[in-house]
Amino acid sequence: LIGRPADARSAAAAELARAGFAVTDLGEAGGDALALAATMAGPVAAALAAGGRHAFVSGGEATVTVSNPAGQGGRNTAWLLALALALPAALPPGSPVVAFAADTDGRDGTGPHAGAFLDAGTLARARAAGADPAAALAADDSAACFAAAGDLFTTGPTGTNVNDLRIVLTGHPEAGALG
């Protein structure tokens, strides 16, 4: 065994701590991706209200109940989109929140993407490109929504798999802190 899911989370947490974030490692979580996002929204909203720089790191492989087999998405893009829609005022522009979720093997769901990025402008960019984030989530089309926003993360096959990695940051990072 060369790598474990805990190794990916630990490495991410260590780098975020070095960059000045107060890190909470939430461990491995499974279950419904939309329920996990709803659960995450509370601590993220509390961190926003408290101010400061916080990082939430979690892993594990969530699930998505697919009702639209023609949709483009996966558990990570569904989790991110559900998180964005669950946060206060659905991340108004300028909110100091960024998030990332991806499968370490380079493939999340039905497309060639590994996951996606989320920032305060993601939903506005998606809407400006003609996507409806809530409708995309309901139609299992979360990856298409992130593609419209320009926020898909594509690596190609990585040759490893230590489950998914989800990171949410609150507060403004120092210039160049994360390279």
C-alpha positions as CSV (number, residue, x, y, z in Angstrom):
1,L,0.0,0.0,0.0
2,I,1.6,3.2,-1.2
3,G,-1.1,5.8,-0.4
4,R,-4.2,5.9,1.7
5,P,-7.2,8.4,1.6
6,A,-5.9,9.8,5.0
7,D,-2.6,10.6,3.3
8,A,-4.3,12.8,0.7
9,R,-6.3,14.6,3.4
10,S,-3.3,14.9,5.7
11,A,-1.1,16.4,2.9
12,A,-3.7,18.9,1.9
13,A,-4.3,19.9,5.6
14,A,-0.6,20.3,6.2
15,E,-0.2,22.6,3.2
16,L,-3.3,24.7,4.1
17,A,-2.0,25.1,7.7
18,R,1.4,26.3,6.3
19,A,-0.6,28.8,4.3
20,G,-2.2,30.2,7.5
21,F,-5.6,28.5,7.5
22,A,-7.2,27.0,10.7
23,V,-7.8,23.5,9.4
24,T,-10.6,21.1,10.3
25,D,-10.1,17.6,8.9
26,L,-13.5,16.1,8.7
27,G,-12.3,12.6,7.9
28,E,-13.9,10.3,5.4
29,A,-17.5,10.7,4.6
30,G,-19.8,8.7,2.4
31,G,-23.5,8.8,1.7
32,D,-25.6,11.1,-0.4
33,A,-23.5,13.9,-1.9
34,L,-26.4,16.4,-1.6
35,A,-26.8,15.6,2.1
36,L,-23.1,15.9,2.7
37,A,-23.1,19.4,1.0
38,A,-26.1,20.5,3.2
39,T,-24.2,19.3,6.3
40,M,-21.1,21.2,5.2
41,A,-22.9,24.5,4.6
42,G,-23.5,25.0,8.3
43,P,-19.8,25.0,9.4
44,V,-18.8,27.0,6.3
45,A,-21.5,29.7,7.1
46,A,-20.3,29.8,10.7
47,A,-16.7,30.2,9.6
48,L,-17.7,33.1,7.3
49,A,-19.6,34.8,10.1
50,A,-16.6,34.3,12.5
51,G,-14.1,35.8,10.0
52,G,-10.6,34.6,9.7
53,R,-9.2,32.0,7.4
54,H,-10.6,28.5,7.8
55,A,-10.1,25.3,5.8
56,F,-12.4,22.2,5.8
57,V,-10.9,19.1,4.3
58,S,-12.8,15.8,3.8
59,G,-12.5,12.7,1.8
60,G,-14.4,9.5,1.0
61,E,-16.7,8.7,-1.9
62,A,-20.2,10.1,-1.8
63,T,-23.1,8.8,-3.9
64,V,-25.6,10.4,-6.3
65,T,-29.0,8.9,-7.0
66,V,-29.2,9.5,-10.8
67,S,-32.6,10.3,-12.2
68,N,-31.4,11.6,-15.5
69,P,-28.9,9.3,-17.2
70,A,-28.3,11.9,-19.9
71,G,-26.9,14.4,-17.3
72,Q,-23.3,15.2,-17.1
73,G,-22.0,15.1,-13.6
74,G,-20.6,13.1,-10.8
75,R,-20.6,13.1,-7.0
76,N,-18.0,15.8,-6.7
77,T,-19.6,18.3,-9.1
78,A,-23.0,17.5,-7.5
79,W,-21.5,18.1,-4.0
80,L,-20.0,21.4,-5.0
81,L,-23.1,22.7,-6.8
82,A,-25.3,21.7,-3.8
83,L,-22.9,23.4,-1.5
84,A,-23.0,26.6,-3.5
85,L,-26.8,26.6,-3.5
86,A,-26.9,25.9,0.2
87,L,-24.6,28.6,1.4
88,P,-26.0,32.0,2.5
89,A,-27.4,33.9,-0.5
90,A,-25.7,31.2,-2.7
91,L,-22.3,32.9,-2.5
92,P,-22.8,36.5,-3.5
93,P,-19.9,38.0,-5.5
94,G,-17.0,38.9,-3.3
95,S,-17.7,36.2,-0.7
96,P,-14.4,34.9,0.6
97,V,-15.2,31.2,-0.1
98,V,-13.5,28.9,-2.5
99,A,-14.0,25.1,-2.8
100,F,-12.6,22.2,-4.7
101,A,-13.8,18.6,-5.0
102,A,-12.3,15.9,-7.2
103,D,-11.7,12.2,-7.5
104,T,-8.0,11.4,-7.2
105,D,-8.2,8.9,-10.0
106,G,-9.0,11.8,-12.4
107,R,-12.6,10.8,-13.2
108,D,-15.8,12.0,-11.5
109,G,-19.0,10.6,-12.9
110,T,-19.9,10.6,-16.6
111,G,-17.3,12.9,-18.1
112,P,-13.6,13.2,-18.5
113,H,-13.4,15.7,-15.6
114,A,-12.0,14.9,-12.1
115,G,-14.2,17.5,-10.4
116,A,-14.5,21.2,-10.2
117,F,-13.7,24.5,-8.5
118,L,-16.1,26.8,-6.9
119,D,-15.7,30.5,-6.1
120,A,-18.0,33.4,-5.4
121,G,-18.3,34.0,-9.2
122,T,-19.1,30.5,-10.3
123,L,-22.9,30.7,-10.2
124,A,-22.9,34.1,-11.9
125,R,-20.6,32.9,-14.7
126,A,-22.8,29.7,-15.2
127,R,-25.9,31.8,-15.3
128,A,-24.3,34.3,-17.8
129,A,-23.5,31.3,-20.0
130,G,-27.1,30.2,-20.0
131,A,-27.0,27.5,-17.2
132,D,-29.5,27.4,-14.4
133,P,-27.5,25.9,-11.4
134,A,-30.6,24.7,-9.5
135,A,-32.1,23.1,-12.6
136,A,-28.7,21.5,-13.4
137,L,-28.4,20.0,-10.0
138,A,-32.0,18.6,-10.2
139,A,-31.2,17.2,-13.7
140,D,-27.9,15.5,-12.7
141,D,-26.1,18.0,-14.9
142,S,-23.7,19.6,-12.5
143,A,-20.6,19.1,-14.6
144,A,-22.3,20.9,-17.5
145,C,-23.0,23.8,-15.1
146,F,-19.4,24.0,-14.0
147,A,-18.3,23.7,-17.6
148,A,-20.4,26.7,-18.5
149,A,-18.7,28.6,-15.7
150,G,-15.3,27.5,-16.8
151,D,-14.6,25.8,-13.5
152,L,-14.3,22.1,-14.4
153,F,-11.1,20.4,-13.3
154,T,-9.7,17.9,-15.7
155,T,-6.5,15.9,-15.1
156,G,-6.9,12.8,-17.2
157,P,-6.3,9.4,-15.5
158,T,-3.9,9.8,-12.6
159,G,-3.0,6.1,-12.1
160,T,-3.9,6.3,-8.4
161,N,-7.1,6.3,-6.4
162,V,-7.3,7.4,-2.8
163,N,-10.9,8.4,-3.0
164,D,-12.3,11.9,-3.4
165,L,-10.8,15.0,-1.8
166,R,-13.1,18.0,-0.9
167,I,-11.7,21.3,0.4
168,V,-13.5,24.5,1.4
169,L,-11.6,27.6,2.3
170,T,-13.1,30.7,3.9
171,G,-11.4,34.1,4.3
172,H,-9.1,35.9,1.9
173,P,-5.7,34.1,1.3
174,E,-2.5,36.0,1.5
175,A,-1.1,36.8,-1.9
176,G,0.8,33.8,-3.2
177,A,0.1,31.7,-0.1
178,L,-1.1,28.7,-2.1
179,G,1.4,29.1,-5.0
